[in-house]
Amino acid sequence: MTVVQYSSGNRLLDALPASDFANLERDLTIVALKAHQSTHSVGRVMSHVDFPIDAVLSVVATLKNGDTVEVGTVGSESFVESEAALESSVSSRTSFCQVQGSVGRMSIACFEQRMETSVMFARFMRHNVRAVLFSSQQFTVCNVKHAVIQRCARWLAMTADRVGRPEFTLTLDFLAIMLGVPSARVSEAADALQLMGAIEYRQGVVTIVDRGRLERVTCECYEASKVAFAESLLLSA
Amino acid sequence: MSRMSDDRVAAGLSDAPHRAEPSLQTEMRLLVESVYGPPVRRLPGLDVGRAYWGATKGFRYGGDMADVFHYGNGCTSLAVVDISGHGIRAARYAGLAKYALRAYASQGFDALESVRALNCLCIENSTFEGEHEFFATVFFAIVDAGRQTMQYVSAGHEAAYIVTPDGPRMLHATGPIVGLMDDDDAFGQATVRLEHGDIFAAVTDGFTEARNESLVFLGADALVEVIERNRAREAEQQAEAVTRYAYEYAGSRLEDDIAALVVKVDVAAAA
């Protein structure tokens, strides 16, 4: 007899020990998100937590002048909102779908119950939040110290990792907003990456054609964040 | 013919002579002129002026737009929109935003409902048209000159002021840019009282981000300076003075197009 274990498609959930898989399928609703669809609104009471499967979500901060900049990108390695694991019940940031796809949605009540009743579930979630914090701090340095082309390359490599394929929809205007830099500078960076054969960019679709070349352009922050999340998935009992 | 006239598409300037330029630029210029439409200078209680100045580098014309529309209920809407990107597509989306906002307001939507609906339209339009995603900073206001109120939404729009005889008052953003996320809660609106002699002025970022030879940005404060310096002039002349100031500040090398809207409040004329 072949036993097929349930896979949520979210790497964080799939890293949980077998005992924590019990009823996971029951507790998750698969939700298909469209690009730009809002998932959490700042200041609102959280009703759910999203575990991306192949969707990529953006966590953004909006300043008083209306400027909106991405402060976190979340894919299948993590979940939104991470503050739910820190006993917060109100969204501190707005989140929306950046690359359309699916998420496993868990009610906040169910999430909190699992945090209270399962030591391993709570440990996995908190370690994941630690990786989120580490990455956030790393990207603060990145935004100050690294060139636009390096940041673009990092963002593209991270997004490809999270989508799980080398091709995804993306406009340069959107990337400019997310990185908080003028669109002309993002266009220059994309042109340079294309010229060196790392990516192809055509009609709103980016294809990473040479992963090695792209990663050689990224700054160290890409690898640092990747390692942090990978380590958060390797907890032992 | 001076370059200034060719780069300028102020209301009422569509008869400006064409100089020898690539046919695409001519078509773009005509497109921008059509987005602007005919001049509107006098409305009950309001003296209105609009101006547009094309960039002098790269794509000369883009998605900046200033619009004024008067409704049957006596209210007037003001819109200043800056679509991301440049060229024909941006100009086309500027037209979409212009008529969408007019349509929403004419159906009785308030400023907030209109901008929320535009945000939804942008996202749905992007989904429908695939790769043609666009974003916009939007200042949209509904003025009731009789009641002397202006209800507005500023979606990521930085430079909008009411310049009163006692000094300027900045109209701060009430939400993020349009087209990014379908979160109605992200947008808010505000209402300000208008007094006789107040001047509303708003520009797109081609003005604030104009740079001089030392690469110093012009900034939003300069808008107030130009308005105060030209206070006695008609709104149309003020709007032209605003765009001209940025052009000259940048040493005739504007990197982005500019839309300017100036509205002078004339309470006596509202009666």
Interface residues (C-beta under 8 A of the other chain):
Chain A: K34 A35 H36 Q37 S38 S41 V42 G43 R44 V60 T62 K64 N65 G66 D67 T68 T94 F96 T169 T171 D173 F174 A176 I177 S183 A184 Q203 G204 V205
Chain B: S84 G85 I123 S126 T127 G130 E131 H132 E133 F134 F135 T137 S154 A155 G156 H157 E158 H172 A173 T174 G175 P176 I177 G179 L180 M181 D182 D183 D185 A186 E255
